[in-house]
């Protein structure tokens, strides 16, 4: 699937104004996987833009006192989840704020990041049962952040790499995988390097990086800076002008499963 900037902007605006339910997604006439990926990326942009205001000492103290007052009234109610939704902040990130504030108050030393992460992954480790339940509710109801979402993203990414590997084998294209490249001493590697380059729409392809997400303009620029340029500068890449051509989103069905393929062509 290829979307113009205008089409992407229209979809993003619709997803921001309307919750991504099955009914609302049908109206946009695009695949559900594509729309959910776009929603996730737009939501994360929103959280990054508003992140600072939620991390002032005044905001954290206000949230913590509202949490305490709420659980005193009804500890079984989703106080923390409702608070996150009210102030338009990701539930998992709100849970982290309140957990850090709670531990600062009840522990002699400031909690380390590893301790916080461990408690978010396993709320049963939290020494307060009410807070543990509140954190759990935030984690399981967050569609874009948190340890549960991270596990899902990792699993989907691995699945897409396996599907891509199977496709390369099916087409009898010789390649080196990430593990093989690291064994040769490379630190930053694409998912696959083609031992015999192939031509796609008139462009020579030397390597493939699989991304299990929608490739919007922002993410393309980030991937170019963080990963793709370093691949291009290595000895396995083609010599040439060194610029990025039009970025395309290809959606295809492999093994009966709909996946998204993001291909950046370097020449």
C-alpha positions in Angstrom: 0.0 0.0 0.0 1.3 3.4 -0.9 -0.2 6.5 0.7 0.4 10.1 -0.3 1.2 12.7 2.4 -2.3 14.1 2.0 -3.9 10.7 2.5 -1.7 10.0 5.5 -2.6 13.4 7.1 -6.3 12.8 6.6 -6.1 9.4 8.2 -4.0 10.7 11.1 -6.5 13.5 11.8 -9.4 11.1 11.8 -7.7 8.7 14.2 -6.9 11.6 16.6 -10.5 12.8 16.7 -12.1 9.3 16.8 -11.1 6.4 19.1 -9.7 3.5 17.0 -12.6 1.1 17.4 -13.6 -1.6 14.8 -16.5 0.6 13.6 -14.4 3.7 13.1 -11.6 1.9 11.4 -14.0 0.4 8.8 -15.0 3.9 7.7 -11.4 4.8 6.7 -11.3 2.1 4.0 -7.7 1.0 4.8 -6.4 -2.2 6.3 -6.9 -2.5 10.1 -3.1 -3.2 10.7 -2.1 -0.1 8.8 -4.6 2.1 10.7 -3.6 0.8 14.1 0.1 1.3 13.3 -0.6 4.9 12.2 -2.6 5.6 15.3 0.1 4.2 17.5 2.8 6.4 15.9 0.6 9.5 16.0 -0.2 8.9 19.6 3.4 8.5 20.5 4.2 11.8 18.8 1.5 13.4 20.9 2.9 11.9 24.1 6.4 13.2 23.3 5.1 16.7 22.7 3.3 16.8 26.0 5.7 14.7 28.0 7.4 17.6 29.8 4.3 19.1 31.4 3.5 15.8 33.1 7.0 15.6 34.7 7.1 18.8 36.6 7.3 18.4 40.4 4.0 20.2 40.7 2.2 17.9 38.2 3.7 14.7 39.8 2.6 15.8 43.3 -0.9 16.7 42.1 -1.3 13.3 40.4 0.0 11.4 43.4 -2.4 13.2 45.8 -5.3 12.6 43.5 -4.3 8.9 43.3 -4.2 8.7 47.1 -7.5 10.4 47.6 -9.1 8.2 44.9 -8.0 4.9 46.4 -9.1 5.9 49.9 -12.6 6.3 48.5 -12.5 3.1 46.4 -9.3 1.1 46.1 -10.9 -1.3 43.6 -11.8 1.4 41.1 -9.4 2.1 38.2 -8.3 5.3 39.8 -4.9 5.5 38.1 -6.3 4.5 34.7 -9.0 7.1 34.9 -6.5 9.8 36.0 -4.3 9.0 33.0 -7.2 9.2 30.6 -8.4 12.4 32.2 -5.1 14.2 31.8 -4.4 12.6 28.3 -1.3 10.7 29.3 -0.3 7.1 28.5 -1.5 4.8 31.4 1.8 2.9 31.6 3.7 6.2 31.9 1.3 7.5 34.5 1.8 4.2 36.4 5.6 4.7 36.3 5.3 8.3 37.7 3.1 7.2 40.6 5.2 4.1 41.4 8.4 6.2 41.5 6.7 8.8 43.7 5.4 6.0 46.0 8.8 4.3 46.3 10.5 7.6 47.0 8.2 8.1 49.9 8.5 4.6 51.4 12.1 3.6 50.6 15.2 4.9 52.2 17.0 5.3 48.8 15.7 6.4 45.4 14.6 3.5 43.3 16.8 2.5 40.4 15.5 2.4 36.8 16.0 -1.4 36.8 13.8 -1.8 39.9 11.1 0.3 38.5 11.1 -1.6 35.2 11.0 -4.9 37.0 8.0 -3.9 39.0 6.2 -2.7 35.9 6.8 -6.0 34.2 5.7 -7.8 37.3 3.3 -5.6 39.5 3.2 -8.4 42.1 6.6 -7.2 43.2 5.2 -3.8 44.3 5.0 -3.8 48.1 1.6 -2.1 48.2 -1.3 -4.4 47.0 -3.6 -1.6 46.0 -0.9 0.2 44.0 0.1 -3.1 42.4 -3.5 -3.6 41.2 -3.7 0.0 39.9 -0.4 -0.4 38.0 -1.6 -3.7 36.5 -4.8 -2.1 35.2 -2.7 0.6 33.5 -0.4 -1.9 31.9 -3.1 -4.1 30.4 -5.2 -1.2 29.2 -2.3 0.7 27.4 -2.3 0.1 23.7 0.9 2.0 22.9 3.3 2.0 25.9 4.4 -0.4 28.6 6.0 -3.8 29.0 3.1 -5.7 27.5 3.1 -3.6 24.3 6.9 -3.9 24.1 6.6 -7.7 24.2 3.9 -7.6 21.4 6.0 -5.4 19.2 9.1 -7.6 19.7 7.1 -10.7 18.8 5.6 -9.0 15.7 9.0 -7.8 14.6 10.5 -11.3 14.9 7.6 -12.8 13.0 8.1 -10.4 10.1 11.8 -11.2 10.0 11.0 -14.9 9.8 8.4 -14.3 7.0 11.0 -12.2 5.1 13.6 -14.9 5.6 11.2 -17.5 4.3 10.4 -15.3 1.2 14.1 -15.0 0.4 14.6 -18.7 0.7 11.5 -19.3 -1.5 13.0 -17.0 -4.2 16.4 -18.7 -3.9 18.1 -15.5 -3.1 21.4 -16.1 -1.2 21.8 -13.9 1.9 23.6 -13.4 5.2 21.4 -12.9 8.3 22.0 -10.6 11.2 23.6 -13.3 13.4 26.0 -14.3 10.6 27.0 -10.7 10.2 27.6 -10.1 13.9 29.8 -13.3 14.0 31.9 -11.6 11.3 32.5 -8.6 13.7 29.9 -6.1 12.4 28.2 -4.1 15.2 25.4 -2.4 13.2 23.8 -4.7 10.7 20.6 -4.8 8.5 18.4 -7.9 8.9 19.7 -9.4 5.7 22.5 -8.7 3.2 21.9 -10.1 -0.3 25.1 -11.9 -1.4 23.9 -11.4 -5.0 22.2 -7.9 -5.3 18.8 -7.8 -7.0 17.0 -5.1 -9.0 13.7 -3.7 -7.8 11.9 -1.2 -10.0 15.2 -0.3 -11.6 17.2 0.1 -8.4 20.0 -2.3 -7.1 19.2 -3.7 -3.7 22.1 -4.8 -1.5 20.5 -5.2 1.9 17.0 -5.4 3.5 15.9 -4.0 6.9 12.5 -5.2 8.1 10.3 -2.9 10.2 7.0 -4.1 11.5 5.4 -0.6 11.6 4.0 2.0 9.2 6.8 4.0 7.6 5.7 7.6 8.0 8.0 10.5 7.1 9.1 11.0 10.7 10.1 7.4 11.3 11.9 7.2 7.9 14.1 10.2 8.9 14.8 8.6 12.3 15.7 5.2 10.8 17.9 6.9 8.2 19.8 8.8 10.9 20.0 5.9 13.4 20.5 2.9 11.1 20.3 3.2 7.4 23.2 5.6 6.7 25.6 3.4 8.7 24.6 0.5 6.5 25.1 2.5 3.3 28.6 3.5 4.4 29.7 -0.1 4.9 31.6 -2.1 2.2 28.5 -4.1 1.2 26.6 -1.1 -0.1 26.6 0.2 -3.6 28.8 3.1 -4.6 26.8 6.1 -5.8 25.4 9.6 -4.9 24.3 8.7 -1.4 20.8 10.0 -1.2 17.5 8.5 -0.3 15.0 7.9 -3.1 11.2 7.9 -2.6 10.3 5.8 0.4 7.6 3.3 -0.3 5.3 1.2 1.9 4.6 -2.2 0.4 1.9 -4.3 1.9 1.7 -7.9 0.8 0.3 -11.2 2.0 2.9 -13.8 3.0 1.8 -17.2 4.3 -1.8 -16.0 4.6 -0.8 -13.2 7.0 -1.0 -9.5 6.1 2.3 -7.8 6.9 3.8 -4.4 6.1 7.1 -4.0 4.3 9.0 -0.7 4.5 11.7 -0.5 1.9 14.2 2.4 1.7 16.2 2.4 -1.5 19.7 3.9 -1.3 21.7 4.7 -4.4 
